[in-house]
Amino acid sequence: MNYLVSVLLLAISTALINNMVFHYFVGNCPFIGVSRRVDTAFGMGAAVTFVVTIAAALSWIMTYFVLAPGAPLTAAVLRLVRPGSTAVADLSILNYIVYIFVIAWAVQLVEMYVRKFFPPLYKSFGVFLPLITTNCVILFTCLEIMKHVPVAGAPVAEPWGLDRALIFAFFAGIGFLIAIVLMAGIREELEHCDVPAPLRGPGITMIIAGILALAFLGFTGMDTTLARRLAPKPPPASAETAARPAP
């Protein structure tokens, strides 16, 4: 039960409370550029969710087995090259490069799939589909997961297994999907509104983004309340124990 509660709190915290767009302010380029229509925004959010989940899984595996200090595969290769060596292999300096290559591969996979099966959606994405490679949400998620990968050389305070890393990445994408679809729905309605001329275009868009960020502040503390309500309650004291005087 404790595992299910912790997973639920991680999912809610990632998608709503610590939303990637409204809390960390990453992924603003596609958030503004592809939020003119709800269908296009939904497709972009789904693509980002898929890419960030795949990239996070591969990044966790690469970090745990190869890049982290004392990683098992790197340590095995080091023992083969230098038998009897007590040095700890550490390839963490390559994290950024490896993560970018992993993200680029996942984006290419999504681009080929969308181009073959959804040509209108592919055309509506335009340049923003290949630019998912540089979407800060994906790289930021991989770097956050890196902080929680259990390593032998430098133990972390709150280690995550692959399951928690996938949950964090998936709901990071869901949070981005919620944000971009909300913005697209509002921008579609703005076409029927009399917006003052100085605010048309980027001006009113940034104002709405700020208002949405303030609205998402309302979720602050929801994880603490849920944790308190879902925490296992202590068994009630029996009548004999309650009547026994304190020493």
N, C-alpha and C positions, 0 to 999 in steps of 0.2 A: 504493500500500500504506500509506503514511504517513497518508493521509486516512482510510482504513478503520480503521486502528488508533486514530486520534484520535477518530473517531466512536464506536467501540466503547467506548473509555474514558470518553467523555462520557456515554454511555447507562448504563453500569454505575455510574459515580460518582453520577449523578443519581438513579437508581432505588434503589440499595442503600446506598452509602456515605454520601451526603448526602441521605438520605430526608427528604422535606418534613415528615413528621410526627415522626419520631424524631430527626432531626438539627436541623432549624430550628424544630420545635414550632409549625408553622402548620397550619391546618385541623383543629383539635382539636374544634370544635363538631360537624361531621358525623361525625368519627371516633368520638366517644363516642355521639352521638345516633342514628346509623343503623347501628350495628354489633351489633344484637341478633340478626339472622338473616343467614346467609351469602348467600342469594339477594338480599335487599334491599341488603346491603353491596356485593355485586358490581355491582348495577345502579347504585348511587350512584358507585362507583369508575369504572365505564365512562362515566357521564354527566360526571363531573369531568374525565376524560381527554379526552373529546371537546371539552368547553367550553374547557379550558385550551389545547388545540392550536389551535383556531380563534381564540381570543382572542390567543394569542401571535403567530400569523401576521399578524393584522390590526394588532396593536400594533407589530410590527416594521416593517411597511409604513408605517404612519402616522408612526412615529418617524423612519424613514430618509428618507421623501420630504417630510414636512410639519413635524414638531415639532423635529427636531434642529437645532443651530446650523449654518447654511449648507445646510439641506435644499434639494434642487433645485427642488421646486414652490414652496416659500415664497420662495426667492431669485428665481425667475422672476416671481412676482407683485410682489415688491418692485421689480424692475427696470421692470416696467410702470407701477407707481404713481409711482416716483421714479427716472426715467432718470438714469444716471450716478452713482447713489449707491454708495458703497463700504461701507455698513453691512452687517453680517452678521445676517440674520434668525434669531431664536432664540425658538421657541415652546415650549421644553421645560417652561416653567412650567405648561403645560396637560396634561402627561403623565397625572397622576392622573385628571383629569376625563375625558379621552379613553379611558383604559383602562377606567374604570368603565362608561362607555357601551358600549364594545365587549363587555365581559363580560356586561352586562345583555342585550344583543341576542342573544348566543350562548346564554344561559340560556333566554331566551324560545323560541328555536328548539328546544332540547332539550325544554322543557316541553310544547310543542305536539305534538312527535313522540311522546313517551312517553304523553301523555294520549290520543292517538288510537289508537295501536297496542298499548299495554301498560297498559290501565286498572287492573288489580290492582297493578302495580308503581307506578303513579302514586299510587294511594291509600295504599300502604304508605310512600311517601316522605313524605307529609304536607307539613308546612311546610318541610321541609328541601330540597325541590327548588327552590322559588324562592329559598331562602336560599343556593343555590350562588353567587348574585350577590355575596354578601358573604364567600364562602369565601376565606380568606387565602391558600390555595395558589395560586389563579389570579392574584390581584393580585401576590403575591410573585414568581411566575414571570415575569410581565410586567415587573416592576421589575428583576429580575435580568437579563433579556434587554436591557433598556434600557442597562445598563452596558456591553454589548458591541456595541451598534449602531455601525458605523463612521460617523463624522461628519467633516465638513470643518473645522468651527470648533474642535473639541477632539478630536483623534485619541485612540482608546482603545488600551490596551496589547495586548489580545487581541480583535481584531474578529471578530464572528460574522456570517456571511451568513444568509440566510433558512433555509438547510438546517440549520445548526447550531441556530438558534433553534427550529425545529420539532422537532428531535431532543430538545433539552433539555426543551421543553414536554411532548412526548408521554411521555417517560420520567419526568418529574415526576408526571404523572397515573398512570403505571403504578406508581410507587413508592407513591402514595396508595392505589391499588387493592390492592396487596399488603398494606399496613398495615391497611386497614380489613377486608379479608377474613380476615386472620390473627386480628384481634381478634374478629370475629364468630364464627369457628370456636371460639375459646376460650370465648367467652361462652355459646355454645350448650351446650358441655360443662359449664359451671358450673351449669347448671340441674339437673344430676344429681349435684352435689357438695354436701357438707354444709359450706357456708360459714358461719363464725361470724357471729352476728347483727350485731355492730357493723360488720362489713366488707361486708355485703350492699349491693348497688347501686353507688353511685359509688365507695365505698371500694376494693372489690376490683378494680373496673375501672381505677382509677388505678394500683393496684399492678401489675396486669398490663401496663399501658401502659409503666410504668417498666422492668419486666423485659424487655419487647420492645425498648425503646430500648437497654438494656444489651446485649441479644443482637445488635442490629444494629451495635454497636461492633466486633463480630468481623470485619466487612467492611473495617475501616480498614486501609489499606495494600495492599488487593487491586489497586487501580488502578496503584500503583507497581510491584508485582510483574509484572502483566500487561504494562505498558509495557516493562519490562526484558526480558521473555521474547519479546515480539513485535517488539522493535527489530531492524532489519536488522543482521546480523552482518557484520563486515568480512571481505573475501575472505582466505582463508588465504595466508600468504606462501609463495612458491616456495622450493624447496630451495636455489637459487643465492642468493636474497636472504637466506635464513636463515643460510647459511654465510659470507656476506660480513661481515668484521669491522667493527665500529662505528668511525667516525672518532674 
